[in-house]
């Protein structure tokens, strides 16, 4: 790991396609000096899709958690990934688990927070986070599988208390349901056998929302219509 060769107190992550604003490192350093209790630091960022800035990364749909970071981090990764993390703690924790794809950073933050770390955020857009909309849709399946792998590994952590376990199991069940709905959509596109049965299972299954149930019902009773709608939607995007 490159962190082992570093010499500073913090290691800062920057992915190849992304950009730091000129004052980002300065802002992270100031936050670290002002809050020595924080071990993981991030900032807000601008989200750029297909060459256009569309919004800030943190908004009403994805917020940074302050009050109960331990429990919320077991539900979702609320940490914008271009972080500064204390090097010694990162190394002591074993670093990133490369067996977990796409969500390896989330799994690492969970381990650090379960060990007592706190996370801070500078509420300014000091980075440019670049995504391609088509690649995002193609990566949804892999991202979901990464989230499930992260929580399946975390559920074995002896530092979880009963409340933690309850939060984790609810989140894990929700991600598994989401993966089933995504599998249904893929089954329709590819005309896989058993898609009607899969749709009926979602329509009658526990925990699925009304939209997923409606899609499941329509797939069970009118798969050809749902397949045509899906192909039309793919052409429009």
C-alpha positions in Angstrom: 0.0 0.0 0.0 1.3 3.5 -0.9 0.3 4.7 2.6 3.2 2.7 4.0 5.7 4.7 2.0 4.2 8.1 3.0 5.5 10.2 5.8 2.8 12.6 6.7 0.1 12.3 9.4 -2.6 12.0 6.8 -3.0 10.2 3.5 -5.1 12.0 0.9 -7.0 10.1 -1.8 -7.4 11.4 -5.3 -8.8 9.3 -8.1 -7.4 9.7 -11.6 -10.4 11.4 -13.2 -11.1 13.8 -10.4 -9.7 17.2 -9.5 -9.0 19.1 -6.3 -9.7 22.8 -6.1 -6.6 24.9 -5.3 -7.6 25.4 -1.6 -8.8 21.9 -0.9 -5.6 20.6 0.8 -5.3 23.8 2.8 -8.9 23.4 4.0 -8.4 19.8 5.0 -5.2 20.8 6.9 -7.1 23.6 8.7 -9.9 21.2 9.7 -7.4 18.6 11.0 -5.6 21.3 13.1 -8.9 22.6 14.5 -10.4 19.2 15.2 -7.6 16.8 16.3 -10.3 14.3 17.3 -11.2 13.7 13.7 -9.4 10.8 11.9 -11.2 11.0 8.5 -11.8 14.3 6.7 -13.6 15.1 3.5 -15.2 18.0 1.8 -18.2 18.6 -0.5 -17.6 18.5 -4.2 -19.2 19.4 -7.5 -20.6 16.4 -9.4 -19.7 16.5 -13.1 -21.7 14.2 -15.5 -20.6 14.0 -19.1 -18.6 17.2 -18.9 -21.3 19.3 -17.2 -21.5 20.3 -13.5 -25.0 19.1 -12.4 -25.0 19.7 -8.6 -23.0 19.4 -5.4 -22.4 15.9 -4.2 -24.0 16.5 -0.8 -27.7 17.5 -1.2 -31.1 16.6 0.3 -30.8 13.1 -1.2 -27.3 12.4 0.2 -26.3 14.1 3.4 -23.3 14.0 5.7 -24.1 12.5 9.1 -22.8 14.2 12.2 -24.9 12.9 15.2 -24.7 9.1 15.0 -22.0 8.2 12.5 -21.5 4.7 13.8 -25.1 3.6 13.1 -25.6 5.7 9.9 -22.4 4.3 8.4 -23.9 0.8 8.7 -26.8 2.0 6.7 -25.0 3.8 3.9 -21.7 5.3 3.0 -22.1 9.0 3.7 -18.4 9.9 3.2 -17.4 11.6 -0.1 -14.5 9.3 -1.1 -11.7 11.8 -1.7 -10.8 11.8 1.9 -7.8 12.6 4.1 -7.3 9.7 6.6 -4.8 9.4 9.4 -2.0 7.2 8.0 -1.1 5.3 11.1 -4.8 4.4 11.8 -5.2 3.3 8.2 -2.2 1.0 8.4 -3.1 -0.4 11.8 -6.6 -1.3 10.5 -5.1 -3.3 7.6 -6.0 -0.7 5.0 -8.4 -1.3 2.2 -9.7 -4.8 1.6 -9.0 -5.4 -2.1 -11.3 -8.4 -2.2 -14.3 -6.1 -2.0 -14.8 -4.3 -5.3 -16.4 -0.8 -5.7 -17.1 -0.2 -1.9 -13.7 -1.0 -0.4 -13.5 2.5 1.0 -16.9 2.2 2.8 -15.8 -1.1 4.4 -12.6 0.6 5.6 -14.4 3.6 7.1 -16.8 1.2 9.0 -13.8 -0.6 10.6 -12.2 2.7 11.6 -15.5 4.1 13.1 -16.2 0.9 15.0 -12.7 1.3 16.5 -13.7 4.8 17.6 -12.7 7.1 14.7 -14.8 10.2 13.9 -15.4 11.7 10.5 -15.5 15.4 9.6 -16.6 17.3 6.5 -15.7 20.8 5.2 -19.0 22.0 3.8 -17.6 23.6 0.7 -17.4 22.1 -2.8 -13.6 21.8 -3.1 -13.3 19.0 -5.6 -14.6 18.0 -9.0 -16.0 14.5 -9.0 -16.5 13.2 -12.6 -18.9 10.5 -13.6 -20.3 9.3 -16.9 -24.0 8.6 -16.7 -23.9 5.5 -18.9 -21.0 4.0 -16.9 -23.0 4.7 -13.7 -25.9 2.6 -14.9 -23.6 -0.2 -16.0 -21.9 -0.1 -12.6 -25.1 -0.3 -10.5 -25.0 -4.1 -10.2 -21.4 -4.1 -9.2 -21.9 -1.4 -6.7 -24.8 -3.2 -5.1 -22.9 -6.4 -4.9 -20.0 -4.5 -3.2 -22.4 -3.0 -0.7 -23.7 -6.5 0.2 -20.2 -7.9 0.4 -19.2 -5.0 2.7 -22.1 -5.6 5.1 -21.8 -9.4 5.0 -18.1 -9.0 6.2 -19.0 -6.3 8.8 -21.8 -8.5 10.3 -19.0 -10.7 11.7 -17.3 -7.9 13.5 -17.3 -8.6 17.3 -17.5 -4.8 18.0 -21.1 -4.6 16.8 -23.6 -4.2 19.6 -27.2 -5.5 19.2 -28.4 -2.1 17.9 -25.7 -2.1 15.4 -26.6 -5.6 14.2 -30.2 -4.6 13.8 -29.3 -1.5 11.7 -26.9 -3.6 9.6 -29.4 -6.4 8.9 -32.1 -4.0 7.8 -29.7 -2.3 5.4 -28.4 -5.6 4.1 -32.0 -6.8 3.4 -32.8 -3.6 1.6 -29.7 -3.9 -0.7 -30.6 -7.5 -1.4 -34.1 -6.5 -2.4 -32.7 -3.8 -4.6 -30.4 -6.3 -6.3 -33.4 -8.6 -6.9 -35.3 -5.8 -8.6 -32.3 -5.0 -10.8 -32.0 -8.7 -11.6 -35.6 -8.6 -12.7 -34.9 -5.7 -15.1 -31.9 -7.6 -16.5 -34.0 -10.7 -16.9 -36.6 -8.7 -18.9 -34.0 -7.2 -21.2 -32.4 -10.6 -21.9 -35.6 -12.5 -22.1 -34.4 -14.9 -19.4 -36.5 -17.9 -18.5 -38.3 -17.6 -15.1 -38.7 -13.8 -15.3 -42.5 -14.0 -14.7 -41.9 -16.1 -11.6 -39.3 -13.6 -10.4 -41.7 -10.8 -11.0 -44.4 -12.5 -9.0 -42.0 -13.2 -6.1 -41.2 -9.5 -5.9 -44.9 -8.5 -6.2 -45.8 -10.8 -3.2 -42.5 -10.5 -1.3 -42.0 -8.6 2.0 -40.3 -5.3 2.2 -40.6 -4.2 -1.4 -42.0 -0.7 -2.0 -45.0 0.0 -4.2 -43.0 0.8 -7.3 -41.1 -2.5 -7.1 -44.3 -4.4 -6.4 -46.0 -2.8 -9.4 -43.1 -3.6 -11.7 -43.1 -7.2 -10.4 -46.8 -7.6 -11.0 -46.6 -6.1 -14.5 -43.7 -8.4 -15.3 -45.5 -11.5 -14.0 -48.6 -10.8 -16.1 -47.4 -8.8 -19.1 -43.7 -9.4 -19.6 -43.7 -8.5 -23.3 -45.1 -5.1 -22.6 -42.6 -4.5 -19.8 -39.8 -5.6 -22.1 -40.9 -3.1 -24.8 -41.0 -0.3 -22.3 -37.6 -1.1 -21.0 -36.1 -1.1 -24.5 -37.8 2.2 -25.2 -36.4 3.7 -22.0 -32.9 2.4 -22.9 -33.1 4.1 -26.3 -34.2 7.4 -24.8 -31.2 7.4 -22.4 
